[in-house]
Amino acid sequence: MKKRTAGPWGLALLLCLLLTGCFFRTVDELYAIPQPSKDYEALQARLSEVVAQGGEYAAPLTGEMIQSVQLQDLDGDGRQEAIAFFRMSSEEKPLKIYIFRQVGEEYKTFAVIEGAGAAINCVDYVQLDDEPFKEVVVSWQMTAQVHSLAAYSVGPEQVEELMRTDYDSYKLFDLDQDNQQELVVFRTAAGSVPQAEFYDFDGVLSRTSAAPLSVGAYVGADGTIKNDYLTAVQAGYLTDRTPALFATSSYGETGSITDIFAVRNGELKNVTLDKETGESGETVCYYSQASLRDINGDGVMELPQPVPLVDYRVTTDTVNFWLIHWRQFDIEGNAAQVFTTYHNDRDGWYFILPDEWDSSLSLSRSDLPGGGERAVTFSYWSGDPTTEPLPFLTIYKLTGTNRAARARSGERFILYPMSALDHPDEAATIYAAEFREGWDCGLTEEQIRERFAIIRTDWYGY
């Protein structure tokens, strides 16, 4: 006897009802506004009490944690505490950081961290010691130019201030590889010059060592001490995977210099500093917007070193094109080159050069009027001024209404975005390339694509 089965439409309807649960809900339930949880209501009641006492929300101004109310498991018990930031203008210490703990279905005020000043600049929750509790590191903004840094231990019973100092900049990073964060503070003590101070936890959180910066990092071209001497402080790794901080400052009129700090034998050292010159001369960078980064994705920080490219038949001292040697450093401050790129900051792309191109390369531009087609041509040149370069590759930046047609003109092939291969009209800008017949560069179309990359905007933003 043949069994009767539901048709395809019946099965679809049945699955829909089972998966969505619509079959068991009334119309009122389907359109009801979602109700807040009891936890949310309990926390909101505590926050409302603070507001009723004259508090106004005052979220941190900078950093990754900029919400007015934040959730963190500070005491390691598996439950998150609520941390709320307020200002009570009428009080001597107007800035308040409330820590609420959940007890049953209620939230109770566990502690209040108070601070003077105009605002809470930044907050971090980190592990500074071997206890299961997180520490709270707070930057208090006293004035637009003056900041105070403090660290607080949040234990099971109370909050304790561990340290406090004025500072110019700071960074938290596990520099000694003990699975705990250390604190490096860049500051200028009264009557002294800027230096990097290392805070580590050994029973107490204290300054254990200090290291100097390059003289040119904090002394301006006019010979005076600069107020804002740091342009960036980045955490990364050296060639042997040693953690390090890379502190970059402006240098001279147009350059930059990077001091590399790492922990050696338990003390903070400026590993690139030349004791005779007082500067990290190996990291000075001119004539480039490129900033240090892990450009090849191997987990080690690379620093750019621009080098001039000799132009064919150019007799003046003007340099039109620069190559960038990307170098890694070890714990002794020794540099090792990774590869070389040509960075076209103007058009927003860079190209990784094969080693054999480096000493025999000439570059030229050929932009069309109107800016819709901008091109750079790579040529082989022996360096003999009586011999013309042999063009072998042109890279184009294409914009405008007919960009898609120009990207496929002649022997051109698309580099970026790859979606333009199928949907060229959807890309506002198309990058394409074309082999020239002057010299065999030894690369295929796919290898050209692999060496081509877009310059991301965050490269130049600190």
C-alpha positions as CSV (number, residue, x, y, z in Angstrom):
1,M,0.0,0.0,0.0
2,K,1.5,3.4,-1.0
3,K,2.1,5.8,1.9
4,R,0.8,9.3,1.5
5,T,3.4,11.9,1.9
6,A,3.2,15.7,2.2
7,G,3.9,17.5,-1.0
8,P,6.8,20.0,-1.3
9,W,4.7,23.0,-0.3
10,G,3.4,21.2,2.7
11,L,6.9,20.2,3.9
12,A,8.2,23.7,3.4
13,L,5.3,25.1,5.5
14,L,5.8,22.6,8.3
15,L,9.5,23.3,8.5
16,C,8.9,27.0,8.6
17,L,6.5,26.6,11.5
18,L,8.8,24.4,13.5
19,L,11.9,26.5,13.0
20,T,10.4,29.8,13.7
21,G,7.9,28.9,16.4
22,C,5.3,31.1,14.7
23,F,2.7,28.4,15.1
24,F,2.7,28.8,18.9
25,R,2.7,32.6,19.1
26,T,-0.2,35.0,19.2
27,V,-0.3,38.1,17.0
28,D,0.4,40.3,20.1
29,E,3.5,38.3,21.0
30,L,4.9,38.6,17.5
31,Y,4.7,42.4,17.5
32,A,5.6,43.0,21.2
33,I,8.6,45.2,21.9
34,P,11.6,43.1,23.4
35,Q,11.8,43.6,27.1
36,P,15.1,44.4,28.9
37,S,16.6,41.7,31.1
38,K,16.4,41.8,34.9
39,D,20.2,42.3,35.0
40,Y,19.9,45.4,32.7
41,E,17.1,46.8,34.9
42,A,19.1,46.3,38.1
43,L,22.1,48.0,36.6
44,Q,20.1,50.8,35.2
45,A,18.6,51.5,38.7
46,R,22.1,52.0,40.1
47,L,23.1,54.3,37.2
48,S,20.0,56.3,37.7
49,E,20.9,56.8,41.3
50,V,24.2,58.4,40.4
51,V,22.6,60.6,37.8
52,A,20.0,61.7,40.5
53,Q,23.0,62.8,42.7
54,G,24.2,65.1,40.0
55,G,26.3,62.8,37.9
56,E,26.6,63.2,34.1
57,Y,28.2,60.5,31.9
58,A,31.8,61.2,31.0
59,A,33.2,58.5,28.8
60,P,36.9,58.2,28.1
61,L,38.0,60.4,25.3
62,T,40.5,58.1,23.5
63,G,41.5,54.4,23.2
64,E,39.6,51.3,22.5
65,M,37.3,51.6,25.5
66,I,35.2,54.7,25.0
67,Q,31.8,53.7,26.2
68,S,30.2,55.4,29.2
69,V,29.3,52.0,30.7
70,Q,31.7,49.0,30.2
71,L,31.6,45.4,31.3
72,Q,34.8,43.6,32.5
73,D,35.5,40.6,34.8
74,L,37.9,42.4,37.0
75,D,38.1,40.0,39.9
76,G,38.3,36.8,37.9
77,D,35.2,35.2,39.3
78,G,33.6,34.6,35.9
79,R,31.0,37.5,36.4
80,Q,31.5,40.8,34.7
81,E,31.6,44.0,36.7
82,A,30.0,47.1,35.3
83,I,32.3,50.1,35.1
84,A,30.6,53.5,34.6
85,F,32.2,56.9,34.0
86,F,30.7,60.1,35.5
87,R,31.5,63.7,36.2
88,M,30.1,65.5,39.2
89,S,31.1,69.1,38.6
90,S,30.4,70.4,42.1
91,E,32.9,68.1,43.8
92,E,36.6,68.6,44.5
93,K,37.4,65.5,42.5
94,P,34.7,65.6,39.9
95,L,35.7,62.5,37.8
96,K,34.2,59.3,39.1
97,I,34.7,55.7,37.9
98,Y,32.0,53.5,39.5
99,I,32.5,49.8,39.8
100,F,29.3,47.8,40.3
101,R,29.3,44.1,41.2
102,Q,26.4,41.8,40.6
103,V,25.0,40.1,43.8
104,G,22.2,37.8,42.9
105,E,19.9,39.7,40.7
106,E,21.0,43.1,42.0
107,Y,24.0,45.3,41.3
108,K,25.8,46.9,44.2
109,T,28.3,49.7,44.3
110,F,31.7,48.0,45.0
111,A,34.0,51.0,44.7
112,V,34.4,54.5,43.3
113,I,37.7,55.7,41.8
114,E,37.9,59.5,42.0
115,G,40.1,61.8,40.0
116,A,40.7,65.5,39.6
117,G,41.1,67.1,36.2
118,A,39.0,68.0,33.1
119,A,38.3,64.5,31.7
120,I,39.1,60.8,31.7
121,N,41.5,60.5,28.7
122,C,41.8,56.7,28.4
123,V,41.3,53.5,30.3
124,D,42.8,50.0,30.0
125,Y,42.0,46.7,31.8
126,V,45.2,44.6,32.0
127,Q,47.0,41.9,34.0
128,L,50.0,43.5,35.7
129,D,50.7,40.8,38.3
130,D,50.2,37.1,38.8
131,E,46.9,37.5,40.7
132,P,43.7,36.6,38.9
133,F,42.4,40.2,39.3
134,K,42.7,42.7,36.5
135,E,44.3,46.1,37.1
136,V,42.7,49.3,35.8
137,V,45.0,51.8,34.2
138,V,43.6,55.3,33.9
139,S,44.8,58.4,32.1
140,W,43.5,61.5,33.8
141,Q,43.5,64.6,31.6
142,M,44.4,67.5,33.9
143,T,44.6,70.1,31.1
144,A,44.9,69.9,27.3
145,Q,48.7,69.5,27.7
146,V,49.1,67.8,31.1
147,H,48.0,64.2,31.9
148,S,48.4,62.0,34.9
149,L,48.6,58.2,34.8
150,A,47.5,55.9,37.6
151,A,47.1,52.1,38.0
152,Y,44.6,50.5,40.4
153,S,44.3,47.0,41.7
154,V,40.8,45.7,42.0
155,G,40.9,42.9,44.6
156,P,38.0,41.0,46.2
157,E,37.6,43.5,49.0
158,Q,38.9,46.9,47.8
159,V,40.5,49.0,45.1
160,E,44.1,50.1,45.7
161,E,46.1,52.7,43.8
162,L,49.4,51.0,42.7
163,M,51.2,54.0,41.1
164,R,50.8,57.5,39.7
165,T,52.9,59.6,37.5
166,D,52.7,62.4,35.0
167,Y,53.5,61.4,31.5
168,D,53.9,62.4,27.8
169,S,52.9,59.0,26.4
170,Y,52.7,55.4,27.6
171,K,52.3,51.9,26.3
172,L,51.2,48.6,27.9
173,F,52.9,45.4,26.5
174,D,54.3,42.1,27.8
175,L,57.9,43.0,27.2
176,D,59.6,40.4,29.4
177,Q,57.4,37.5,28.2
178,D,56.0,36.6,31.7
179,N,52.4,36.6,30.5
180,Q,51.8,39.9,32.3
181,Q,51.6,43.4,31.0
182,E,54.4,45.9,31.7
183,L,54.1,49.6,31.6
184,V,56.5,51.9,29.7
185,V,56.0,55.6,30.4
186,F,57.6,58.3,28.3
187,R,57.9,61.5,30.5
188,T,60.0,64.6,31.0
189,A,61.0,65.0,34.6
190,A,61.5,68.5,35.9
191,G,64.9,69.9,34.9
192,S,65.6,66.8,32.8
193,V,65.1,65.5,29.2
194,P,62.5,62.9,28.0
195,Q,63.2,59.3,28.7
196,A,61.4,55.9,28.7
197,E,60.6,54.5,32.2
198,F,59.9,50.8,32.8
199,Y,57.3,49.8,35.4
200,D,57.2,46.1,36.4
201,F,55.4,44.2,39.1
202,D,57.5,42.4,41.7
203,G,55.4,42.5,44.9
204,V,54.7,46.1,44.1
205,L,54.3,48.0,40.8
206,S,57.4,50.2,40.6
207,R,59.8,51.8,38.2
208,T,62.6,49.4,37.8
209,S,64.7,51.0,35.0
210,A,64.8,53.7,32.4
211,A,66.3,54.2,28.9
212,P,67.1,57.4,26.9
213,L,65.7,58.5,23.6
214,S,67.7,59.7,20.7
215,V,68.7,63.3,21.2
216,G,67.2,64.3,17.9
217,A,63.9,62.7,18.9
218,Y,63.2,65.4,21.5
219,V,65.5,68.3,20.5
220,G,64.0,70.4,17.7
221,A,65.8,71.9,14.7
222,D,66.1,75.2,16.7
223,G,67.8,73.4,19.6
224,T,65.0,73.6,22.0
225,I,63.2,70.6,23.7
226,K,60.0,69.7,21.8
227,N,56.7,69.4,23.7
228,D,55.1,66.8,21.5
229,Y,58.2,64.8,20.6
230,L,56.5,61.4,19.9
231,T,54.4,60.9,16.8
232,A,53.7,57.1,17.4
233,V,54.5,54.3,19.9
234,Q,53.8,50.9,18.5
235,A,54.2,47.4,20.0
236,G,55.8,44.6,17.9
237,Y,58.5,42.0,17.7
238,L,62.1,41.8,16.7
239,T,63.7,39.2,14.4
240,D,64.1,36.7,17.3
241,R,60.5,37.3,18.4
242,T,61.6,39.5,21.3
243,P,58.8,41.9,22.2
244,A,59.7,45.6,21.7
245,L,58.3,49.1,21.6
246,F,58.9,51.3,18.5
247,A,58.9,55.0,19.5
248,T,58.8,57.3,16.5
249,S,59.5,61.0,16.6
250,S,59.9,63.8,14.1
251,Y,63.6,64.4,13.2
252,G,65.1,67.6,11.9
253,E,63.0,69.5,9.4
254,T,61.3,66.7,7.5
255,G,62.5,63.4,8.8
256,S,61.6,60.8,11.5
257,I,63.6,58.6,13.8
258,T,62.5,55.5,15.7
259,D,64.0,54.3,19.0
260,I,63.4,50.6,19.6
261,F,63.0,49.6,23.3
262,A,63.3,46.0,24.6
263,V,64.0,44.3,27.9
264,R,67.4,42.8,28.3
265,N,68.5,41.2,31.5
266,G,65.4,42.5,33.2
267,E,66.1,46.2,32.2
268,L,64.6,48.4,29.5
269,K,67.2,49.2,26.8
270,N,67.2,51.4,23.7
271,V,68.7,48.7,21.5
272,T,69.2,50.9,18.4
273,L,70.9,53.8,20.3
274,D,74.5,54.6,19.3
275,K,76.2,55.6,22.5
276,E,78.8,57.7,20.6
277,T,76.2,59.8,18.7
278,G,73.4,59.5,21.2
279,E,71.0,58.7,18.4
280,S,69.4,55.7,16.6
281,G,71.0,56.6,13.3
282,E,70.0,53.3,11.6
283,T,66.3,54.2,11.8
284,V,66.4,57.8,10.5
285,C,63.9,58.1,7.6
286,Y,63.6,61.0,5.1
287,Y,61.5,61.6,2.0
288,S,58.8,59.0,2.6
289,Q,55.3,58.9,4.1
290,A,55.8,55.1,4.6
291,S,55.7,54.2,8.3
292,L,57.0,51.1,10.1
293,R,54.8,48.1,10.1
294,D,54.8,44.3,9.6
295,I,54.6,44.7,5.8
296,N,55.3,41.1,4.9
297,G,53.0,39.6,7.6
298,D,55.7,37.4,9.3
299,G,55.0,38.8,12.8
300,V,58.1,41.0,12.9
301,M,58.1,44.7,12.6
302,E,59.8,46.2,9.5
303,L,61.2,49.8,9.3
304,P,61.4,51.7,6.0
305,Q,64.7,53.0,4.8
306,P,64.2,55.2,1.6
307,V,67.1,55.3,-0.9
308,P,67.2,57.5,-4.0
309,L,66.8,56.1,-7.4
310,V,69.1,57.7,-10.1
311,D,67.0,59.1,-12.9
312,Y,68.0,58.8,-16.6
313,R,69.5,62.0,-18.0
314,V,68.7,64.0,-14.8
315,T,71.7,66.2,-14.0
316,T,70.4,68.1,-11.0
317,D,70.3,67.0,-7.4
318,T,66.6,66.6,-7.5
319,V,65.4,63.0,-6.8
320,N,62.1,62.1,-8.4
321,F,61.8,58.5,-7.3
322,W,62.7,56.6,-4.2
323,L,62.9,52.9,-3.3
324,I,62.3,51.7,0.2
325,H,64.4,49.0,1.8
326,W,62.3,47.3,4.5
327,R,64.5,46.1,7.4
328,Q,64.0,44.1,10.6
329,F,66.1,44.6,13.8
330,D,67.3,42.2,16.4
331,I,67.8,42.6,20.2
332,E,71.4,43.9,19.5
333,G,70.1,46.6,17.2
334,N,71.4,45.0,14.0
335,A,69.4,45.5,10.8
336,A,68.6,42.9,8.2
337,Q,66.9,43.8,4.9
338,V,63.7,41.9,4.0
339,F,62.8,43.3,0.6
340,T,62.6,46.5,-1.4
341,T,59.5,48.3,-2.6
342,Y,58.6,51.2,-4.8
343,H,55.9,53.2,-3.0
344,N,53.7,55.4,-5.1
345,D,52.1,57.5,-2.4
346,R,50.6,59.8,-5.0
347,D,48.5,57.0,-6.6
348,G,48.1,54.8,-3.4
349,W,49.9,51.6,-4.3
350,Y,53.2,49.9,-3.8
351,F,55.1,47.1,-5.6
352,I,57.6,44.6,-4.2
353,L,60.7,44.5,-6.4
354,P,62.5,41.3,-7.3
355,D,66.1,41.5,-6.0
356,E,67.5,41.5,-9.5
357,W,65.7,44.7,-10.4
358,D,67.1,46.8,-7.6
359,S,70.4,47.9,-9.2
360,S,69.1,48.2,-12.8
361,L,65.9,50.1,-12.5
362,S,64.7,53.4,-13.9
363,L,61.2,54.9,-13.3
364,S,59.2,57.4,-15.2
365,R,55.6,58.9,-15.1
366,S,53.2,59.4,-18.0
367,D,49.9,60.9,-16.8
368,L,47.2,61.8,-19.2
369,P,45.6,65.3,-18.8
370,G,42.6,65.3,-16.6
371,G,43.9,62.8,-14.1
372,G,41.8,59.9,-15.3
373,E,44.9,57.8,-16.2
374,R,48.1,58.0,-14.1
375,A,50.9,55.7,-15.1
376,V,54.4,54.7,-13.8
377,T,56.7,52.8,-16.2
378,F,59.5,50.5,-15.0
379,S,62.5,50.3,-17.2
380,Y,65.8,48.3,-17.3
381,W,68.8,50.7,-17.3
382,S,72.5,49.9,-17.0
383,G,73.3,53.3,-15.6
384,D,75.1,54.4,-18.7
385,P,73.9,57.9,-19.5
386,T,74.4,57.2,-23.2
387,T,72.1,54.2,-23.2
388,E,68.4,54.7,-23.0
389,P,66.3,52.6,-20.5
390,L,64.3,49.7,-21.8
391,P,60.7,49.8,-20.6
392,F,59.2,46.5,-19.5
393,L,56.2,47.2,-17.3
394,T,53.7,50.0,-16.8
395,I,51.2,50.2,-13.9
396,Y,48.1,52.3,-14.3
397,K,45.7,54.0,-11.9
398,L,42.4,54.4,-13.9
399,T,39.4,56.5,-12.9
400,G,36.6,58.2,-14.9
401,T,33.7,57.0,-16.9
402,N,35.6,54.8,-19.3
403,R,38.0,53.3,-16.7
404,A,36.7,49.7,-17.4
405,A,37.4,49.9,-21.1
406,R,40.9,51.4,-20.5
407,A,41.7,48.7,-18.0
408,R,41.3,46.1,-20.8
409,S,42.8,48.2,-23.6
410,G,45.5,46.5,-25.6
411,E,47.5,44.0,-23.5
412,R,46.6,45.5,-20.1
413,F,45.5,43.2,-17.3
414,I,43.7,44.1,-14.1
415,L,45.6,44.2,-10.8
416,Y,43.0,45.5,-8.3
417,P,40.3,45.0,-7.4
418,M,39.9,41.5,-8.7
419,S,36.2,41.9,-8.7
420,A,36.7,44.3,-11.6
421,L,37.5,41.3,-13.7
422,D,33.8,40.4,-13.7
423,H,32.2,43.7,-12.7
424,P,34.5,46.5,-13.8
425,D,31.9,49.2,-13.6
426,E,31.4,48.7,-9.8
427,A,35.0,49.8,-9.0
428,A,35.5,53.5,-8.8
429,T,39.2,53.0,-9.3
430,I,40.9,50.3,-11.2
431,Y,44.6,49.4,-11.1
432,A,46.0,47.7,-14.2
433,A,49.3,46.7,-15.7
434,E,50.9,46.1,-19.1
435,F,54.1,44.4,-20.1
436,R,56.3,46.3,-22.5
437,E,58.7,44.8,-25.0
438,G,61.9,46.4,-24.0
439,W,63.1,43.8,-21.5
440,D,62.0,40.4,-20.2
441,C,61.4,41.1,-16.4
442,G,60.9,37.4,-15.7
443,L,57.5,37.7,-14.1
444,T,54.1,36.5,-15.1
445,E,50.8,38.4,-14.8
446,E,49.9,36.4,-11.7
447,Q,53.4,37.2,-10.1
448,I,52.8,40.9,-10.9
449,R,49.5,40.7,-9.0
450,E,51.1,39.0,-6.0
451,R,53.7,41.8,-5.7
452,F,51.2,44.6,-6.1
453,A,49.4,46.1,-3.1
454,I,47.3,49.0,-2.1
455,I,48.6,51.5,0.5
456,R,46.0,51.4,3.3
457,T,45.1,54.7,4.9
458,D,45.9,53.5,8.4
459,W,49.5,53.2,7.5
460,Y,49.9,56.9,8.0
461,G,47.5,57.4,10.8
462,Y,48.8,57.1,14.4
